[in-house]
Amino acid sequence: THKRQIIGLHLKGYFTSEIARITAHAPQNVDRYLKDFEIVLDFVREGAKIEKICFYTGMSQGLVEEYLGIIRENGLVTYDTPKE
């Protein structure tokens, strides 16, 4: 998905303007993906359950799980987020 590409570029050190140009996305959309990613990452690092992340962010479970997959793929956590 575009999220994976955008977050991957962010993790490599690219700036929003560069990511927007490379991915043909508006900078505000790039920033929204990155903001949501960072929020989910913070919750995961605190050991939060998926339900808590969904409740406090207003994101769907599917969206949170998508971000969790990206987090795991990039080795940013070494444990699974509790589901209950």
C-alpha positions in Angstrom: 0.0 0.0 0.0 1.0 3.6 -0.2 1.3 3.7 3.6 4.1 1.1 3.5 6.0 3.0 0.9 5.5 6.4 2.6 6.5 5.0 6.0 9.4 3.1 4.6 10.8 6.3 3.0 10.2 8.2 6.3 12.2 5.5 8.2 15.0 5.9 5.7 15.2 9.6 6.6 13.3 11.3 3.7 11.4 14.5 4.4 7.7 15.0 3.8 8.3 17.0 0.7 10.5 14.3 -0.8 8.1 11.6 0.1 5.2 13.5 -1.4 7.1 14.0 -4.7 8.3 10.4 -4.9 4.9 8.9 -4.1 2.8 11.5 -5.9 0.8 12.3 -2.8 -0.1 15.6 -1.3 2.2 16.6 1.6 -0.7 16.8 4.0 -1.7 13.2 3.2 1.9 12.1 3.8 2.0 13.9 7.1 -1.3 12.3 8.1 0.0 8.8 7.4 3.2 9.5 9.4 1.3 11.1 12.3 -1.0 8.1 12.5 1.9 5.7 12.3 3.8 7.5 15.1 0.7 7.4 17.3 0.2 3.7 16.8 3.9 3.1 17.3 3.8 5.0 20.6 0.9 2.9 21.9 2.6 -0.3 20.8 5.8 0.6 22.7 3.6 1.2 25.8 2.2 -2.3 25.3 -1.4 -1.1 24.6 -4.0 -3.5 23.4 -5.4 -3.1 19.9 -8.8 -2.1 21.3 -7.3 0.7 23.4 -5.4 2.0 20.3 -8.6 2.0 18.3 -10.6 3.7 21.1 -8.1 6.5 21.7 -7.2 7.1 18.0 -10.6 6.6 16.4 -8.9 4.3 13.9 -10.6 1.1 12.8 -9.2 -2.2 13.9 -8.2 -3.0 10.3 -6.2 0.3 10.0 -4.5 -0.3 13.3 -3.6 -3.8 12.3 -2.2 -2.4 9.0 0.1 -0.1 11.0 1.0 -2.9 13.3 2.1 -5.0 10.3 4.3 -2.2 9.1 5.8 -1.8 12.5 6.6 -5.5 12.7 8.0 -5.6 9.2 10.4 -2.8 10.0 11.5 -4.5 13.3 10.4 -1.6 15.4 9.0 -3.9 18.1 10.0 -7.3 19.3 6.7 -8.4 20.8 3.1 -8.9 19.7 0.5 -6.3 20.8 -2.1 -7.9 23.0 -5.5 -8.3 21.3 -7.6 -8.3 24.4 
